[in-house]
């Protein structure tokens, strides 16, 4: 080949290479995936990701065991002195002089400045995974995001279609919303899908709400609230109002559930520790509440915009007045900045989330809410009487269903749609009655993927549900379910609509049992009659048997 021909050929090849290199990014950007499974973004909850001091490598939230041990060692002398004293105001003043600086030393690394920005720039979350979990060592991902919900999501759509996001709870939710937007855009580009499924665990629901308010839902196929604080958290609202009270029965209930009734009974009966602690804490706040707020609680959490996102509508104005009157740090401009930040979230996000979710649903997005109940919440405010999942009140994770107080039932004599058989939940008042599921006895983020009967199968189903999915779509997963934590078994709550014989499914046997009752060949007990009354007219009739048959035919 002559040099002239070679040069021409080489020039043509080089031109083709350059031309392809220019258009290749366009092809990459237009990647299309037709797998039929939309990618999924799971937003973590409060404290699920560790905050570390990047200069030392040590965990500052949650504090390392060594940090806690040293703090306890420092505090023991002052606590011992207080317990041995007559516990006068002067004794409590002296105790606070010594104890508050010790607590502040532990909490200062995660504190925010008076304008609502993180105080220490060297404190960051331990890891952020910007690519699908398949791009990393999966064991490491699970070490950082230590929750079975990651396994559940991966089994539902594949590791190459799952992204996880760890939130820095100190940061303004509306700023974190910008990060979520970047994730969504990257997920679409990387995965080749134009729609993604997004779910928020606990505080993750707060960040997801901020994203929805700021960027809308055009890029979403599914929105799932998982035990989310998207309408607030009554306990935080009450604390920010200055409502502090230790509920002795509530303390016993939560200790019993965490440690086991037998152990707690033995400890409490032998030591009488609850009876001793309650009066001391009562006197502490009686004499030093303002000081505890001004010198400890506010510096640690009062300037944190993320915590203000937990304050519900019913508490917001009172909480803002109470806390701002006691904020002694910062300039007038910094306080104004903080006020604007928390107002923006409250009025632009929390106050509008109901209409946002309903609009998304109307536009074809699958919106699902999962709420847990029947557990004692922290007994530190008057909100302790509200039933929850040990962390957030059911009234808030459900979007304002009517919920009985802990240990009580609602005054409902007649069966009605969206009312649980145990008469604890009336979901008719919830934002989305037909799209809100309740799991009895399941702890806050107790997602488990241990077997076919565990709650993992339900969450796989709900996270990938189609837009027409509701509480009537799957007989295995009705609106009200019960979780046996010891057996790892999720099942319909006794008395589920149509399940007359309480075998966990709706079948011809249930219709037959109703007809036998109508013919007076058998007598239904209260539970059976409740389940058999499909049309909620207060009686069990042939019409109910027909409704059961219609349900069977449709499913």
Secondary structure, 3 states (H helix, E strand, C coil): CCHHHHHHHHHHHHHHHHHHHHHHHHHHHCCCCCCCCCEEEEECCCCCCCEEECCCCEEEECECHHHHHHHHHHHHHHHHHHHHCCCCHHHHHHHHHHHHHHHHHHHHHHCECCCCCECCCCEEECCCCCCCHHHCCHHHHHHHCCCCHHHHHHHHHCHHHEEEECCCCCCCHHHHHHHHHHHHHHHHHHHCCCCEEEEEECCHHHHHHHHHHHHCCCCEEEEEEECCCCCCCHHHHHHHCCCCCCCHHHHHHHHHHHHCHHHHHHHHHHHCHHHHHHHHHHHHHHHHHHHHHHHHHHHHHHCCHHHHCCCCCCCHHHHHHHHHHCCCCCCHHHHHHHHHHHHHHHHHCHHHHHHHHHHHHHCCCEEEEEEEECECCCCCCHHHHECECCCCEHHHHCCCCEECECCCCCCCCCCCCCECCCCCEEHHHCCCHHHEEEEECCCCCCCCCCCCCCCHHHHHHHHCCCCCCCCCCCCCCCCEEEEECCCCEEEECCCCCCCCCCCCCCCHHHHHHHHHHHCCCCCCCHHHHHHHCCCCCCCCCHHHHHHHHHHHHHC
